[in-house]
Amino acid sequence: MIRLSIDGKPAADFSNGEIVYFGVTIGTHKLVAQPLAKCSKSQVTEETINVKAGDALLRRITGSVIEPSPPPYR
């Protein structure tokens, strides 16, 4: 399980394969992914994002690493 926090507030706990959508305000936000299992080898990672009007930012969490997700194929 991974806990995702947005701007210092817990937003969701994820299991493998889960998808969640968040609506955030325009501006700069800090994302933090933290493993919940004490024995996990994953580390806490963070990313700062800048949201503009009309943006749809996709992120994938692998282990506890936050990375940009490629757009879906059409």
N, C-alpha and C positions, 0 to 999 in steps of 0.2 A: 504494500500500500504506500502511496505517495500523497502527501498533503501539499496542495497548491494554495499559496497565500497571495493576495493581491493587495498591495500597499499596506502590508503588515497585518492584514485581517485574513483569517482562514476562509478560503472560498470553497474548497471541496477536497474530499479524500477519494483517490482513484485506485482502482484495481486495473490489472492488465487488460487492455482492449476497450476500456470505457471511453466514451466521447461525451464532452460537456461543452455547452456554449455559455459564454458570459457576455453581458452587455456592460461595457465600461464607458466612462465619460471621455470626452476629447481631452487630450493632454498627455502628460508623462505618467507612467505607472510602473511599479516595480513588481515583478513576478518572482516568487521563490518556491522552489520544489524541494521538499524535504522527505526523506524516507521515514516511515513510521516504525518500522521494525528496528529494534536496537542492534540486532546482529547483522543488519544489512551493510554491504560493502559500499553502497551508494553514498554520496556526499550531498550536502546541501548545495544547490546551485541557484543562481539568480540571474535575471535579465531585466533590463530596463527597456520599455517599449514606449514609443511616442505615437499616440492615436490621433489621426486627423479625421475630419468629417467624411463619412462614407467608407472608411477603412474596414476591411475584414482581415484581421491578422490571424493566421493559423499557426499554432504551435503544437509540437509533438513532445511528449515527455518520455524519454527512453532511460530506464533506470531512474535517476532523478535529474537527468540533463535536459534542459529546456532548449529545443532547437526549432528553427523555422520548418514548417511542413510544406512540401511542394503542393501547388494547387492541384485539385482533382483533374484527372484526364477527362476530356470531353469526347 
